[in-house]
Amino acid sequence: MKLFIGLGFLFVNQVCNVQATSIKMDFLPLANVRTDPVLNPTCLSDHVHTFYGVNASLRPETKYEDMRNAKGNSGNVEENKSLYWHPTIYMYDPDSGKYTIAPIGFASAYYVFRTGQVTAFPNGFQMIATGKNQKANAEAGCVDPSPCRRANCNAPNHAFFPRTACSELEMEITFPSCWNGVNLTSPNGMDHVAYSVENDEVDDVLGACPSSHPVRIPHVELFFRIFDYKGGAYVFSDFEQTPHADYFSGWNETFLQSVLDTCQNPSMESGPDSWCENFLTFRDAPKIAEDDLIMQKLANLQPDPPLDTLATVTSELVDKVQIIPSGKCTGTIIDVGSPSP
């Protein structure tokens, strides 16, 4: 299978003539569950999220220490014990009224930075990117568009999801790359971070941070992809017209800083073929440019047994449902008891 990385191509081509380094890390989905450790650390969240990264419990109270101590990862970098998540994507069937989770092929996180000029995420750092902010560059690219391939293609107009079928729908969102230098998070997950004062992706990597948020952190773009996108009605679990994404850093700050200070690569070429592989432990090494076997390689790296959030977080069903579970701090969290001394 030939994997399209068109939006990634666009981004890297834009930056090919500037001094920047990048790291590409890939993930399979870890789980779909109605939690959000950034915004709702004591109860179930408002809507279902798709998580990628370290094999932590994904319970609301998940902490940095839990991520560092977790075994297994849905991603391909040993040292990256972070979590990334976005609202789960559903395919809606107008005939049955049923919502079915659209399978994500794989996701990628691109870290882009100027070597020696960026501050590592502090331990436990959190942030949110919202597509409602134009600088988040929330976009979806339809590869090989064709007529809808579903029995019922009726679908309301949606700002993000195309009605047409696509061999691949590649989606992206960009996180802020400037920090106030003080807070690990904020009540809305956004006030302690900001985008650079410039307006495009190239300048967000290289441009000035606002005086209110003077500390440059890595520019992070999250890509996620649906292969064999059938067209018709698709929705996010929160029914918004644009996505948002959360980031919870599980890096060891000292280790990440050493990578940001020392790794340099000719990263912005015609594809995502830069990894800092001499500084990070890639579980799917050796790395290959335009690798057609990314998903197969990632499949061999997944936690075994897989994370079972129905047994450890909440028993509510989130797939093939008539109503998508929702409602901040509604529903029941499974009591897993206190750990043995």
C-alpha positions as a printed NumPy array, in Angstrom:
array([[  0.   ,   0.   ,   0.   ],
       [  1.376,   3.374,  -1.001],
       [  0.905,   5.836,   1.845],
       [  0.038,   9.407,   0.939],
       [  1.763,  12.11 ,   2.905],
       [  0.664,  15.059,   0.824],
       [  0.074,  17.555,   3.614],
       [  3.366,  16.481,   5.103],
       [  5.01 ,  17.061,   1.714],
       [  3.486,  20.533,   1.606],
       [  4.795,  21.401,   5.029],
       [  8.305,  20.111,   4.5  ],
       [  8.599,  21.747,   1.115],
       [  7.625,  25.082,   2.64 ],
       [ 10.48 ,  24.834,   5.103],
       [ 13.111,  23.22 ,   2.895],
       [ 15.22 ,  26.345,   2.604],
       [ 15.471,  27.193,   6.294],
       [ 17.671,  25.915,   9.083],
       [ 15.487,  23.462,  10.947],
       [ 15.584,  19.902,  12.197],
       [ 12.669,  17.498,  12.383],
       [ 11.727,  14.202,  13.961],
       [  8.909,  12.022,  12.644],
       [  7.333,   9.529,  15.048],
       [  4.503,   7.156,  14.098],
       [  1.689,   5.566,  16.122],
       [ -1.246,   3.24 ,  15.866],
       [ -4.313,   4.145,  17.94 ],
       [ -3.998,   2.994,  21.541],
       [ -7.677,   3.179,  22.528],
       [-10.939,   5.078,  22.148],
       [-12.355,   6.141,  25.5  ],
       [-14.227,   9.085,  27.027],
       [-11.441,  10.551,  29.115],
       [ -9.265,  13.668,  28.97 ],
       [ -6.507,  13.819,  31.615],
       [ -5.754,  17.448,  30.657],
       [ -9.207,  18.986,  31.069],
       [-11.042,  16.425,  33.205],
       [ -8.604,  14.712,  35.592],
       [-11.319,  13.63 ,  38.067],
       [-14.2  ,  12.402,  35.895],
       [-15.217,  11.248,  32.436],
       [-14.827,  13.891,  29.755],
       [-17.399,  15.523,  27.529],
       [-16.728,  13.281,  24.525],
       [-14.82 ,  10.224,  23.301],
       [-11.165,  10.599,  22.295],
       [ -8.76 ,   8.518,  20.236],
       [ -5.42 ,   8.168,  22.034],
       [ -1.915,   7.447,  20.743],
       [  1.282,   6.78 ,  22.635],
       [  2.385,   5.251,  25.882],
       [  0.361,   2.351,  27.287],
       [ -0.823,   4.233,  30.375],
       [ -4.244,   3.495,  31.871],
       [ -5.93 ,   6.493,  30.157],
       [ -7.977,   6.947,  33.29 ],
       [ -8.899,  10.584,  34.034],
       [ -6.347,  10.792,  36.833],
       [ -3.433,   9.677,  34.624],
       [ -0.296,  11.493,  35.769],
       [  3.18 ,  12.028,  34.347],
       [  4.604,   9.41 ,  36.724],
       [  2.069,   6.858,  35.456],
       [  3.21 ,   7.483,  31.899],
       [  6.885,   7.175,  32.785],
       [  6.242,   3.878,  34.595],
       [  3.962,   2.394,  31.929],
       [  5.074,  -0.59 ,  29.882],
       [  4.421,  -0.647,  26.16 ],
       [  3.614,   2.001,  23.596],
       [  1.537,   2.294,  20.439],
       [  4.327,   4.433,  18.951],
       [  7.733,   3.625,  17.52 ],
       [ 10.087,   5.65 ,  19.758],
       [ 11.161,   4.027,  23.015],
       [ 11.902,   7.269,  24.849],
       [  8.665,   9.034,  23.866],
       [  6.208,   8.18 ,  26.621],
       [  3.855,  10.994,  25.697],
       [  0.148,  10.82 ,  24.927],
       [ -1.634,  12.523,  22.036],
       [ -5.382,  12.489,  21.482],
       [ -8.203,  14.014,  19.435],
       [-11.995,  13.598,  19.239],
       [-12.85 ,  10.186,  17.858],
       [-14.078,  10.156,  14.265],
       [-17.342,   8.338,  13.542],
       [-18.993,   7.203,  10.34 ],
       [-22.737,   7.826,  10.599],
       [-25.285,   5.58 ,   8.858],
       [-28.448,   7.616,   8.104],
       [-30.482,   4.432,   7.576],
       [-29.719,   2.673,  10.858],
       [-28.912,   5.788,  12.883],
       [-25.742,   4.053,  14.048],
       [-22.338,   5.644,  14.696],
       [-19.329,   3.439,  13.946],
       [-15.749,   4.446,  14.764],
       [-13.811,   5.177,  11.594],
       [-10.553,   3.207,  11.749],
       [ -7.417,   5.337,  11.855],
       [ -4.637,   3.883,   9.721],
       [ -1.831,   5.484,  11.675],
       [ -0.835,   8.835,  13.127],
       [  2.429,  10.781,  12.996],
       [  3.85 ,  13.479,  15.236],
       [  6.386,  15.789,  13.628],
       [  8.644,  17.755,  15.972],
       [ 10.319,  20.654,  14.157],
       [ 12.915,  22.874,  15.837],
       [ 16.106,  24.861,  15.447],
       [ 18.886,  22.84 ,  17.016],
       [ 20.174,  24.382,  20.237],
       [ 17.527,  27.107,  20.306],
       [ 14.487,  25.326,  21.715],
       [ 13.458,  24.427,  25.278],
       [ 12.322,  20.879,  25.987],
       [  8.841,  20.261,  27.326],
       [  9.125,  20.21 ,  31.115],
       [  8.131,  16.958,  32.805],
       [  4.34 ,  16.659,  32.769],
       [  3.758,  19.512,  30.316],
       [  0.29 ,  19.637,  28.732],
       [ -1.315,  21.672,  25.953],
       [ -4.27 ,  21.757,  23.582],
       [ -4.531,  22.869,  19.962],
       [ -7.925,  23.881,  18.623],
       [ -8.888,  24.113,  14.985],
       [-10.911,  27.2  ,  15.849],
       [ -7.578,  29.022,  15.936],
       [ -6.488,  29.646,  12.359],
       [ -2.841,  29.219,  13.326],
       [ -3.523,  25.595,  14.243],
       [ -3.777,  24.899,  10.491],
       [ -6.399,  22.199,  10.994],
       [ -6.798,  20.678,   7.537],
       [ -7.926,  17.535,   5.77 ],
       [ -6.536,  16.385,   2.435],
       [ -8.495,  13.984,   0.226],
       [ -6.333,  11.757,  -1.966],
       [ -7.862,  10.442,  -5.205],
       [-11.385,  11.808,  -4.628],
       [-14.192,   9.752,  -6.127],
       [-17.968,   9.435,  -5.709],
       [-19.227,   8.333,  -2.292],
       [-19.139,   4.551,  -1.923],
       [-21.86 ,   4.016,   0.665],
       [-25.432,   2.749,   0.34 ],
       [-26.748,   6.048,   1.67 ],
       [-24.535,   9.019,   0.899],
       [-26.797,  11.66 ,   2.39 ],
       [-24.674,  13.886,   4.569],
       [-24.986,  17.396,   5.949],
       [-22.414,  19.961,   4.91 ],
       [-19.327,  19.652,   7.097],
       [-16.441,  22.077,   7.173],
       [-13.859,  19.325,   7.633],
       [-15.07 ,  15.974,   6.266],
       [-15.569,  15.689,   2.49 ],
       [-18.676,  14.042,   1.097],
       [-16.606,  12.34 ,  -1.579],
       [-14.709,   9.105,  -1.112],
       [-10.897,   9.23 ,  -0.823],
       [ -8.254,   6.561,  -1.055],
       [ -6.857,   8.354,   1.981],
       [ -8.069,  11.242,   4.106],
       [ -5.054,  12.802,   5.828],
       [ -5.804,  15.232,   8.655],
       [ -3.469,  17.53 ,  10.562],
       [ -3.407,  20.021,  13.395],
       [ -0.536,  22.122,  14.765],
       [  0.174,  22.765,  18.449],
       [  1.41 ,  26.11 ,  19.793],
       [  5.199,  26.444,  19.913],
       [  5.591,  29.261,  22.464],
       [  5.244,  28.861,  26.248],
       [  4.972,  31.307,  29.143],
       [  7.842,  29.5  ,  30.872],
       [  5.901,  29.057,  34.104],
       [  2.856,  26.794,  33.975],
       [  2.738,  23.123,  32.997],
       [ -0.879,  23.634,  31.949],
       [ -3.789,  26.039,  32.346],
       [ -7.509,  25.637,  33.061],
       [ -8.359,  25.445,  29.354],
       [ -5.078,  23.8  ,  28.338],
       [ -4.27 ,  26.751,  26.066],
       [ -3.651,  29.994,  27.963],
       [ -0.088,  29.074,  28.964],
       [  0.945,  28.521,  25.317],
       [  0.721,  30.558,  22.125],
       [  1.651,  30.52 ,  18.463],
       [  4.404,  32.731,  17.127],
       [  3.499,  36.234,  16.021],
       [  3.764,  35.255,  12.347],
       [  0.943,  33.595,  10.479],
       [  2.308,  30.629,   8.564],
       [  3.909,  27.31 ,   9.449],
       [  7.422,  28.266,   8.398],
       [  7.4  ,  31.352,  10.593],
       [  5.872,  29.415,  13.469],
       [  9.085,  27.383,  13.525],
       [ 11.471,  30.278,  13.03 ],
       [  9.573,  33.42 ,  13.957],
       [  9.423,  35.348,  17.208],
       [  7.343,  34.266,  20.17 ],
       [  5.036,  36.878,  21.717],
       [  6.38 ,  38.644,  24.812],
       [  3.66 ,  37.007,  26.909],
       [  4.945,  33.55 ,  25.924],
       [  8.673,  34.036,  25.28 ],
       [  9.928,  30.448,  25.569],
       [ 10.269,  28.521,  22.314],
       [  9.215,  24.861,  22.532],
       [  9.194,  22.289,  19.713],
       [  6.727,  22.887,  16.904],
       [  4.522,  19.767,  16.937],
       [  2.201,  18.735,  14.136],
       [ -0.128,  15.769,  14.58 ],
       [ -1.255,  13.922,  11.45 ],
       [ -3.858,  11.153,  11.452],
       [ -5.183,   9.232,   8.476],
       [ -8.208,   7.243,   7.361],
       [ -7.52 ,   4.894,   4.461],
       [-10.382,   3.895,   2.152],
       [-12.457,   6.856,   3.308],
       [-15.906,   6.083,   1.921],
       [-17.481,   9.542,   1.878],
       [-20.905,  10.457,   3.141],
       [-21.562,  11.372,   6.753],
       [-18.619,  11.512,   9.174],
       [-18.533,  13.411,  12.467],
       [-16.215,  14.112,  15.364],
       [-17.37 ,  12.769,  18.716],
       [-18.002,  16.325,  19.919],
       [-19.903,  17.184,  16.701],
       [-17.683,  20.225,  16.126],
       [-16.821,  21.378,  12.605],
       [-13.076,  21.421,  13.297],
       [-10.826,  19.148,  15.373],
       [ -8.824,  19.804,  18.476],
       [ -5.954,  17.781,  19.905],
       [ -4.355,  17.335,  23.326],
       [ -0.724,  16.687,  24.171],
       [  0.597,  15.334,  27.485],
       [  4.379,  15.095,  27.505],
       [  5.856,  11.906,  28.869],
       [  9.427,  12.731,  27.862],
       [ 12.244,  12.916,  30.343],
       [ 12.946,  16.626,  30.087],
       [ 16.725,  16.269,  30.38 ],
       [ 16.878,  13.6  ,  27.689],
       [ 14.663,  15.528,  25.285],
       [ 16.724,  18.676,  25.807],
       [ 19.862,  16.79 ,  24.819],
       [ 18.183,  15.688,  21.58 ],
       [ 16.988,  19.211,  20.804],
       [ 20.463,  20.591,  21.487],
       [ 22.459,  18.09 ,  19.457],
       [ 20.435,  16.508,  16.649],
       [ 20.699,  18.147,  13.246],
       [ 19.462,  16.741,   9.986],
       [ 18.682,  17.91 ,   6.442],
       [ 15.088,  17.445,   7.432],
       [ 12.998,  19.478,   5.085],
       [ 13.367,  17.474,   1.906],
       [ 10.602,  16.086,  -0.292],
       [  9.247,  13.681,   2.307],
       [  9.144,  12.778,   5.976],
       [ 12.532,  11.087,   6.027],
       [ 14.175,  12.691,   9.069],
       [ 14.084,  11.058,  12.448],
       [ 17.159,  11.865,  14.578],
       [ 17.56 ,   8.104,  14.649],
       [ 21.071,   8.351,  16.09 ],
       [ 19.651,  10.089,  19.159],
       [ 16.408,   8.141,  19.677],
       [ 15.599,   4.439,  19.886],
       [ 13.281,   3.599,  17.01 ],
       [ 11.566,   0.295,  17.668],
       [ 10.926,  -0.169,  13.945],
       [ 14.515,   0.537,  12.839],
       [ 16.101,   0.754,  10.386],
       [ 14.203,   3.801,   9.179],
       [ 13.301,   3.923,   5.486],
       [ 12.132,   6.95 ,   3.512],
       [  8.571,   6.675,   2.194],
       [  8.133,   3.335,   3.951],
       [  5.093,   1.455,   2.628],
       [  5.13 ,  -0.922,   5.61 ],
       [  4.677,   1.575,   8.434],
       [  1.383,   0.103,   9.632],
       [  2.612,  -3.482,   9.476],
       [  5.747,  -2.616,  11.433],
       [  3.762,  -0.701,  14.032],
       [  1.34 ,  -3.611,  14.421],
       [  4.213,  -5.753,  15.682],
       [  5.034,  -3.184,  18.375],
       [  1.633,  -2.846,  20.023],
       [  1.044,  -3.533,  23.725],
       [  0.325,  -7.193,  24.432],
       [ -2.252,  -7.655,  25.827],
       [ -3.911,  -4.591,  24.328],
       [ -5.216,  -1.909,  26.651],
       [ -8.78 ,  -2.798,  27.744],
       [-10.42 ,   0.44 ,  28.824],
       [-13.821,  -1.278,  29.068],
       [-12.423,  -3.25 ,  32.01 ],
       [-10.256,  -0.574,  33.602],
       [-11.78 ,   2.855,  32.863],
       [-15.48 ,   2.757,  31.999],
       [-17.77 ,   0.026,  30.732],
       [-19.741,   2.316,  28.428],
       [-19.727,   1.277,  24.792],
       [-18.333,   3.787,  22.298],
       [-18.481,   1.903,  18.976],
       [-21.493,   0.926,  16.856],
       [-23.838,   2.972,  19.008],
       [-27.061,   4.895,  18.4  ],
       [-25.919,   7.706,  20.667],
       [-22.276,   8.688,  21.115],
       [-21.556,   8.904,  24.857],
       [-21.135,  12.489,  25.993],
       [-21.521,  14.839,  28.931],
       [-18.739,  16.225,  31.087],
       [-18.48 ,  14.379,  34.406],
       [-21.401,  12.082,  33.569],
       [-21.149,   8.297,  33.532],
       [-19.366,   5.873,  35.815],
       [-15.655,   5.27 ,  36.218],
       [-14.684,   1.728,  37.148],
       [-13.229,   1.525,  40.657],
       [ -9.951,  -0.319,  40.291],
       [ -9.22 ,  -0.097,  44.027],
       [ -6.103,   1.019,  45.77 ],
       [ -2.789,  -0.535,  44.756],
       [ -1.33 ,  -3.134,  47.055],
       [  1.32 ,  -1.809,  49.455]])
